């Protein structure tokens, strides 16, 4: 058996002492059992943190893309409304744009 030195915060050490007194087991055996449980658990449980980080990154990127698409849509709408017609400067008053946006998508039916 190999020896290992572990440094713990006072709070963690005090908690370990309480558990060792209740269970009447040495602190070394408790630490060894904790390490063994952590090492022996399935890999999927070990990688939950990494999966969570990757999912959060994907969500952030999707939100970023969605914001860019919204901005692009607004710019395109304004460009369509202003294209050659100064009277159509307000998007909400452009009849052609309203008609295009209110139509159902015939290609996906």
C-alpha positions in Angstrom: 0.0 0.0 0.0 1.2 3.5 -0.9 1.1 6.6 1.3 -0.3 9.9 0.2 -0.4 13.3 1.9 -3.5 15.3 1.4 -4.0 18.9 2.5 -7.5 19.8 3.6 -9.3 23.0 4.6 -10.1 23.2 8.3 -13.8 22.9 7.6 -13.4 19.7 5.6 -11.0 18.2 8.2 -13.5 19.0 11.0 -16.3 17.3 9.0 -14.1 14.3 8.4 -13.4 14.1 12.1 -17.0 14.2 13.0 -17.8 11.4 10.6 -14.9 9.3 11.8 -16.0 9.7 15.4 -19.6 8.7 14.6 -18.6 5.7 12.5 -15.5 4.9 14.7 -13.3 4.7 11.6 -10.1 6.5 11.0 -10.0 9.6 8.8 -7.5 7.8 6.5 -10.0 5.0 5.9 -12.8 7.5 5.2 -10.6 9.4 2.7 -9.5 6.2 1.0 -13.2 5.0 0.7 -14.2 8.4 -0.8 -11.4 8.2 -3.3 -12.2 4.6 -4.2 -15.9 5.5 -4.8 -15.0 8.4 -7.0 -12.5 6.4 -9.1 -14.8 3.4 -9.4 -17.9 5.2 -10.4 -18.9 5.0 -14.1 -17.3 7.4 -16.5 -20.6 9.0 -17.5 -21.0 10.4 -14.0 -17.5 11.8 -14.1 -18.1 13.6 -17.3 -21.4 15.3 -16.4 -19.7 18.5 -15.6 -18.0 18.6 -19.1 -21.3 17.7 -20.8 -23.0 20.6 -18.9 -20.3 23.0 -20.0 -20.6 21.9 -23.6 -24.4 22.2 -23.5 -24.2 25.7 -22.0 -21.7 26.6 -24.8 -24.1 25.3 -27.5 -27.0 27.2 -25.9 -24.9 30.4 -25.8 -24.0 30.0 -29.5 -27.6 29.3 -30.5 -28.7 32.5 -28.7 -26.0 34.4 -30.4 -27.0 33.1 -33.9 -30.7 33.9 -33.1 -29.8 37.5 -32.2 -27.8 37.9 -35.4 -30.7 36.5 -37.4 -33.2 38.9 -35.8 -30.9 41.8 -36.6 -30.5 40.6 -40.2 -34.3 40.2 -40.5 -34.9 43.7 -39.3 -32.3 45.2 -41.6 -33.6 43.2 -44.6 -37.2 44.3 -43.8 -36.1 47.9 -43.7 -34.1 47.6 -46.9 -37.1 46.0 -48.6 -39.4 48.8 -47.4 -37.0 51.5 -48.4 -35.9 50.0 -51.7 -36.7 52.8 -54.2 -39.7 54.1 -52.3 -39.3 57.0 -49.9 -42.9 56.8 -48.9 -42.3 53.3 -47.5 -39.8 54.4 -44.9 -41.9 53.0 -42.1 -41.9 49.2 -42.1 -45.3 48.9 -40.4 -47.0 50.9 -43.2 -45.5 49.0 -46.1 -48.4 46.9 -47.7 -46.1 44.7 -49.8 -44.0 43.7 -46.8 -47.0 43.0 -44.6 -48.5 40.8 -47.3 -45.3 38.8 -47.7 -44.9 38.3 -43.9 -48.5 37.3 -43.4 -48.5 34.6 -46.1 -48.0 31.0 -45.2 -45.0 29.2 -46.5 -46.3 27.4 -49.5 -43.0 25.5 -50.0 -43.3 23.6 -46.7 -47.0 22.5 -47.0 
